């Protein structure tokens, strides 16, 4: 029994089957044309492409949580591999085209994930700066240890005091006797030793452990 030909229509001489992905995309485009002006369409397309480009920066866990179509995930993975400027530009345009297939809820979910990652990065940067400030306070003033006790009451105080003492000694030695080996000269910031770095790591770990959950 002969197979019935698929039902559909022609667009610029190209046959489009009813119910196909191409049919759905054309219908979405037609809906856009009916609901938005050309200016609005250009703005919307530019916005979706920008959101699509941000997918390249998302961490794997966030990207996986979004449950995006495989074709879009593959396009994002391919864009990350492309080094050529023009090739990458074309791939990003393709990602923008795929973004137009998503519904509003999916686009909003991507934007929320980007905002969540940005918030986490900002909080991490803030903790780094806070750790640097605490390190300088602990080295400069013995009284800072009492304030630190409120943040990390279970700290290894013996190790903490040892690192502070050594960091102070290293700073004093570097300031008093600059050498060609350390590369220190008048007017230059002295090179810091191992204790200075370890003190920062200890302080940062404590701040991370006591940071509020995001």
N, C-alpha and C positions, 0 to 999 in steps of 0.2 A: 504494500500500500504506500503510495507516494507520500513523502513527508510534506506537511503544510509549510509554506514559506512563512517566516516570521512577519508579524505585523509591525508596521512602523511608518516612517516618513523620511523624506529626503531634505537635507539641509545643504544648499550649495552643491548639489550633485552627490552628496554623501548620504548613504542610507543609515538611519538611526532606528534601532529596534525599540519598540515600546518596552518600558521596564528595565532597560539597560542602564548602566552607570552613566553613559553619555546622555541618555534621555533625561535622567534625573538632574544632571548638571545643567543641561539646557533649560529645564524648567525652573531651576533655581535662578539662573541668569535672567530669565524672563520675569520672574517675580521681582528680582532686584530692579530691573528696568522699569517695572510698573510702580514700585514703591518709592524709588529714590531718583533724584535728579542726577545728571551726569557728574556734577560737582560732588554730590554726596557719594556717588559710586566710586569716584576716584579717591576720595578721602577714606572710604571704607576699605577699598582694596589696599591702599597704602598702609592703613592700620593693621590689617590682617597679615600683610607681608612682614611688617615690623614685629608683630607677635610671633609669627612663624620663625623669624630669625632668632628670637629669644629662646626658642626651643633648643638651639645649638648650645646654649649656655647652661641648660638645666642639668642638674645632677641626675645620675641614672635612676635613683630611687624615686625621685619626683616624676621623671619622665614615664617610668613604668606605671606609676600610680594613676596616670591620666587615662590609660587604656585607649590610646589613639589608634586610628586605622593603621594597619601594617604598611600601607603604601606611603603614608606620611612619615612614619618612623624610619623606613628605608631611605626616603629622600633626605631626612635629617642626617642619618648616618653617612650617606654619600657626600653630603655637603661638608661634613667634618673632614673627609678624606681628601677633598679637592684643594690643591694649593694654587692652581692657576687662577688669576684674578677674574678673567672673563668667564671661565668655566664655573667658578663659584657664584658669580653674579647670575648666570643663567639658572643655576641650581636653586638659588634663593628665590628667583622669580617663579620657578616651578613649585617650590614650597608654598609661596603665596597663593598660587592657583589652587593647590590642594587645601589650603586653609579655608578657601571659599566654600568648600564642600561641608565644612563642619557647621553644626548648629550653634546657636547662641550660648547654650549651656556649656558646650565643649570649649568654645573660645574663652568664656568666663573662667572655666577651670584652669586653662593654661595661664591666664593672667594672674589668677590667685596663686598658682604654683611659683610663678616668677617672683611675685611679691613676697611670698614666703621665703624663698631662697635669698632674696635681697635683704630681708629683715634679719635672717640668720647671719649673713655676711657682715651686716652692719654691727650686729651684736658682738660678733667675733672680733672685729676691728676695735670696738670699744673696750673689750676685755684686754686686748693686747696693750692698748694705751694705758689702761688702768694698772696692768701688771708692771709696765715700765715706771709709772709714777710711784707705785708701792716700793719697787726695788730702790729707787733713788731715795725715798723717805727712810727706808730701813737702813741704808748705808749712811745717810746723813745724820740720823737722830735716833738715839737709843730709846727715846720715849715712843717711837713709832711701833715698837714691839708690843706695847700695851694695846695700841689701837688694832694691830694685826690679830691679836688674840680674840677679838670679837668676831673676826671673819673666819679664822681657822683655829678654833680652840683646841683641836686635836693635832696641831702641828708638831713636827719633830723639832722641838726647840733647841736641842743640842746641835743638830745639823744646821739649823737656821742661823744660830749665833756664830757657828764656825764659818759658814759661808760669808756672813756679814763682815766678820773680822778679817778674813782673807781678802775679800773684795776691797776693804779699806786699805790693807797693806799694799795690795797690788797697785791701787790708785796712787797712794803716797809714793811708792817706789818709782812708778812711771813718771810722776810729776817732778820728783826730785832729781832723777838721773836719766834723762832721755838719752837714748843710744841709737846708733845707726841700725842696730839689729831690730829694735822695735819700730824704727821709722818715725819717732816722735821728735818734733822740733818745736821751738817756741811758737806759740799761737795756734798749734794744732791740738786736736783732741787726743788725749793719751789712749793707747791701745789697752783694752780691758782683758783681764785674764779669765781663766776657766771658772773661778768662783763667781764672778760677775754674771756669766752666762747661766750657770747652774742656779743661782739665786733667782734669776728671771723665770727659769723653767719651773722651779718649785712654787713661786708665787702664782704663776699662770695656771698651773695644775690645780691649785687650791681655789682660785677664782672660778675656773671651769666647773669644778666639783660642786661649788655652792651657787652656781648661776641658776636662775629660775628656768624651769622647763619652758620651751617654746612650742 
